Amino acid sequence: MLIKVNGEVRDIPEGTTVADLVTTISDGNYRVLVDGRSLEPRECAKHLLDDGSIVEILHCRHD
């Protein structure tokens, strides 16, 4: 199924959670928006992505 991640179209398997996706992209220091909704970190492992989902992964810096 196709989703958009930070403006880039990606093909992912059905059943992919936000946590599955983020572990392939981020070092763990992030916030996630899915279809305009901010997810708490505890929600990421349970939130299944849908065909056409729009995901924004915001990398956080701690200086």
C-alpha positions in Angstrom: 0.0 0.0 0.0 1.2 3.5 -0.7 1.6 6.2 2.0 3.4 9.6 2.0 6.2 10.1 4.5 7.6 13.6 4.8 6.4 14.3 1.3 7.9 11.1 -0.3 5.7 8.3 -1.5 6.6 4.9 0.0 5.2 1.4 -0.6 4.8 -0.4 2.7 3.2 -3.8 3.6 -0.3 -3.9 5.0 -0.3 -4.2 8.8 2.6 -1.7 9.2 2.3 0.3 12.4 3.7 3.8 12.9 6.4 2.3 15.2 7.4 -0.2 12.5 7.8 2.7 10.0 9.7 5.0 12.4 12.3 2.4 13.4 13.4 2.3 9.7 13.7 6.1 9.5 14.6 7.6 12.9 17.1 7.3 15.7 14.2 7.3 18.2 14.1 11.1 18.9 11.0 12.1 17.1 7.4 13.2 17.1 4.9 11.8 14.5 1.8 13.3 12.8 -0.5 10.9 10.9 -3.1 12.5 8.8 -2.6 15.8 10.7 -3.0 14.1 14.2 -0.1 14.1 16.6 0.5 10.7 18.1 1.9 10.0 21.6 4.8 7.6 21.6 2.7 4.9 23.3 0.2 5.1 20.4 2.8 4.4 17.7 3.0 0.6 18.3 -0.8 0.2 18.0 -1.6 2.7 15.2 -1.9 0.8 11.9 -1.2 2.9 8.8 -3.8 2.9 6.1 -3.4 3.2 2.3 -3.0 6.9 1.5 -1.9 7.9 5.0 0.2 11.0 5.3 2.9 10.8 7.8 5.2 13.5 9.0 8.2 12.5 11.2 9.6 15.4 13.1 13.1 14.8 14.4 13.8 16.5 17.7 17.1 17.8 18.8 18.2 18.1 22.4 21.1 20.5 22.7 
